C-alpha cells in the first residue's frame, strides 16, 4: 500500500549528498563523516547497516532545556485522549506529550534528581527512557540523522558515539559496546496522567523551536497493512504483520511480545518472563500518535501496563472483572498505573517493569528469538 510519509520537519528531504546511496571515504560510508569526531574504527555493527534518514545531524532537534506546565495549565492545550509518556522517579511524575516528542525525538531531562533521556522513534513507535549517566559522565543526546533498521540512531555530545535507540547500545565510537540502562516509561492518555498525578508536571511547548505541535507529520504511517519506512534489516518475522503493535518485555534472557489485538480482547494476561512473574493489561482511551493529522482525533489504540505481580512476598493473579482490574487472591481493584485503589491492598503499588509498545518489525529486528503470546 502506497502512502505519503512526512518525516522529521514535515517534509521528507534527501540528504545533501544527493539520494540514499552511501558515499564511502576511508571505509566510512557516510557523506558527512568528516564533520564528526566519532571514532569510526570502533563499531559493534557493520557501518553499512546505518543509513541516511533524511534530516542532517540535529535536523530533528532534541529538547535540552525542557520547561514544564502544571496539570491545570496543560489542560488548555492537551486533549483527554492524547498520548503522553509517563516517567516517575522518586515521586517526581512527569508527562511528555507525544505531540512534542514526535517533532524532537529526544528530551534531555533530570527527573527526581536523575539525569534521563526520554526518547521517541516515530518509525518504530518506540518510547524509551534511559539513564544518561555512564561511568563518570552525564551524557547529552541528539539525533544523528541516521537510521538502522528504521530505528533512530542517537549520539552523545560528550564523545560523539552513536547509540541505537531500541537497544540503548552504543554501536559506533569511543563508547561502542556500552549500554544505557532503561527505566520504566509508560504510554498513557493525558486524561489518565492528569487523574493519577494532579500535582505532576507536563513538558510544554516552550522548546525553543517553532513546530506545529498537535499535528502528526507521519499521517497514516501506522496502517497495519503497510510496510515500515526505510527498513532494510533482517527479514520480518512473519508471525505477525510488520506494523502490528506489540507490548514487549525482556527479562532474564527471555523476550516476549503481546500483540495489542490480543490484549484488547482479553484485557489481562498473567505470565512469567525469565524468572519474573508479570501482569500485562490494557485499557482503551488513548489515541494513536501516527494515524490522523490531528493527533487528538486519531483512532483509539489504548494503553498498556506491565508490572511485577509480587506483593508482600506473594504472587498475585489478575483478571478483568466488573469493568476493572482485580487480583483473584484479595479482590482488590487496581488502576492502569498499577495502583491498588479499593480493597484489602488499597494503597499498595505494583513495581513497573520496563516495557514498550512497538511496531512488531522493530522489536523483532533486535529480539529475533521473541516468544509471541497468541491466545
Secondary structure as the mmCIF struct_conf table of DSSP 4:
data_model
#
loop_
_struct_conf.conf_type_id
_struct_conf.id
_struct_conf.beg_label_comp_id
_struct_conf.beg_label_asym_id
_struct_conf.beg_label_seq_id
_struct_conf.end_label_comp_id
_struct_conf.end_label_asym_id
_struct_conf.end_label_seq_id
TURN_TY1_P TURN_TY1_P1 UNK A 8 UNK A 10
BEND BEND1 UNK A 11 UNK A 11
TURN_TY1_P TURN_TY1_P2 UNK A 16 UNK A 18
BEND BEND2 UNK A 19 UNK A 20
STRN STRN1 UNK A 25 UNK A 25
TURN_TY1_P TURN_TY1_P3 UNK A 26 UNK A 27
STRN STRN2 UNK A 28 UNK A 28
TURN_TY1_P TURN_TY1_P4 UNK A 31 UNK A 32
HELX_RH_3T_P HELX_RH_3T_P1 UNK A 33 UNK A 35
TURN_TY1_P TURN_TY1_P5 UNK A 40 UNK A 41
STRN STRN3 UNK A 43 UNK A 43
BEND BEND3 UNK A 44 UNK A 45
HELX_RH_3T_P HELX_RH_3T_P2 UNK A 47 UNK A 49
STRN STRN4 UNK A 50 UNK A 52
BEND BEND4 UNK A 54 UNK A 55
TURN_TY1_P TURN_TY1_P6 UNK A 57 UNK A 58
BEND BEND5 UNK A 59 UNK A 60
STRN STRN5 UNK A 63 UNK A 63
BEND BEND6 UNK A 64 UNK A 65
STRN STRN6 UNK A 68 UNK A 70
HELX_RH_AL_P HELX_RH_AL_P1 UNK A 71 UNK A 74
TURN_TY1_P TURN_TY1_P7 UNK A 75 UNK A 77
TURN_TY1_P TURN_TY1_P8 UNK A 80 UNK A 81
STRN STRN7 UNK A 83 UNK A 89
TURN_TY1_P TURN_TY1_P9 UNK A 90 UNK A 91
STRN STRN8 UNK A 92 UNK A 97
HELX_RH_AL_P HELX_RH_AL_P2 UNK A 98 UNK A 104
BEND BEND7 UNK A 105 UNK A 105
STRN STRN9 UNK A 106 UNK A 111
TURN_TY1_P TURN_TY1_P10 UNK A 112 UNK A 113
STRN STRN10 UNK A 114 UNK A 121
TURN_TY1_P TURN_TY1_P11 UNK A 122 UNK A 125
STRN STRN11 UNK A 126 UNK A 131
STRN STRN12 UNK A 133 UNK A 134
TURN_TY1_P TURN_TY1_P12 UNK A 135 UNK A 136
STRN STRN13 UNK A 137 UNK A 138
STRN STRN14 UNK A 141 UNK A 148
TURN_TY1_P TURN_TY1_P13 UNK A 149 UNK A 150
STRN STRN15 UNK A 151 UNK A 156
TURN_TY1_P TURN_TY1_P14 UNK A 157 UNK A 159
STRN STRN16 UNK A 162 UNK A 164
TURN_TY1_P TURN_TY1_P15 UNK A 165 UNK A 168
STRN STRN17 UNK A 169 UNK A 172
BEND BEND8 UNK A 173 UNK A 173
TURN_TY1_P TURN_TY1_P16 UNK A 174 UNK A 177
STRN STRN18 UNK A 179 UNK A 179
HELX_LH_PP_P HELX_LH_PP_P1 UNK A 180 UNK A 181
STRN STRN19 UNK A 182 UNK A 183
STRN STRN20 UNK A 186 UNK A 189
HELX_RH_AL_P HELX_RH_AL_P3 UNK A 190 UNK A 196
TURN_TY1_P TURN_TY1_P17 UNK A 198 UNK A 199
STRN STRN21 UNK A 201 UNK A 203
BEND BEND9 UNK A 205 UNK A 205
BEND BEND10 UNK A 207 UNK A 209
TURN_TY1_P TURN_TY1_P18 UNK A 213 UNK A 214
STRN STRN22 UNK A 215 UNK A 215
BEND BEND11 UNK A 217 UNK A 218
TURN_TY1_P TURN_TY1_P19 UNK A 219 UNK A 222
TURN_TY1_P TURN_TY1_P20 UNK A 224 UNK A 225
BEND BEND12 UNK A 226 UNK A 226
TURN_TY1_P TURN_TY1_P21 UNK A 229 UNK A 230
BEND BEND13 UNK A 233 UNK A 234
HELX_LH_PP_P HELX_LH_PP_P2 UNK A 235 UNK A 237
TURN_TY1_P TURN_TY1_P22 UNK A 238 UNK A 239
BEND BEND14 UNK A 240 UNK A 240
TURN_TY1_P TURN_TY1_P23 UNK A 242 UNK A 243
STRN STRN23 UNK A 245 UNK A 251
TURN_TY1_P TURN_TY1_P24 UNK A 252 UNK A 253
STRN STRN24 UNK A 254 UNK A 259
HELX_RH_AL_P HELX_RH_AL_P4 UNK A 260 UNK A 266
BEND BEND15 UNK A 267 UNK A 267
STRN STRN25 UNK A 268 UNK A 273
TURN_TY1_P TURN_TY1_P25 UNK A 274 UNK A 275
STRN STRN26 UNK A 276 UNK A 283
BEND BEND16 UNK A 284 UNK A 284
STRN STRN27 UNK A 287 UNK A 287
BEND BEND17 UNK A 289 UNK A 293
STRN STRN28 UNK A 294 UNK A 294
HELX_RH_3T_P HELX_RH_3T_P3 UNK A 295 UNK A 297
BEND BEND18 UNK A 298 UNK A 298
HELX_LH_PP_P HELX_LH_PP_P3 UNK A 299 UNK A 299
STRN STRN29 UNK A 300 UNK A 300
STRN STRN30 UNK A 303 UNK A 308
STRN STRN31 UNK A 310 UNK A 311
TURN_TY1_P TURN_TY1_P26 UNK A 312 UNK A 313
STRN STRN32 UNK A 314 UNK A 315
STRN STRN33 UNK A 318 UNK A 321
TURN_TY1_P TURN_TY1_P27 UNK A 322 UNK A 323
STRN STRN34 UNK A 324 UNK A 327
TURN_TY1_P TURN_TY1_P28 UNK A 328 UNK A 330
STRN STRN35 UNK A 333 UNK A 334
TURN_TY1_P TURN_TY1_P29 UNK A 336 UNK A 337
BEND BEND19 UNK A 338 UNK A 338
STRN STRN36 UNK A 339 UNK A 339
STRN STRN37 UNK A 340 UNK A 342
BEND BEND20 UNK A 343 UNK A 343
TURN_TY1_P TURN_TY1_P30 UNK A 344 UNK A 347
STRN STRN38 UNK A 349 UNK A 349
HELX_LH_PP_P HELX_LH_PP_P4 UNK A 350 UNK A 350
STRN STRN39 UNK A 351 UNK A 352
STRN STRN40 UNK A 356 UNK A 359
HELX_RH_AL_P HELX_RH_AL_P5 UNK A 360 UNK A 366
TURN_TY1_P TURN_TY1_P31 UNK A 368 UNK A 369
STRN STRN41 UNK A 371 UNK A 373
#
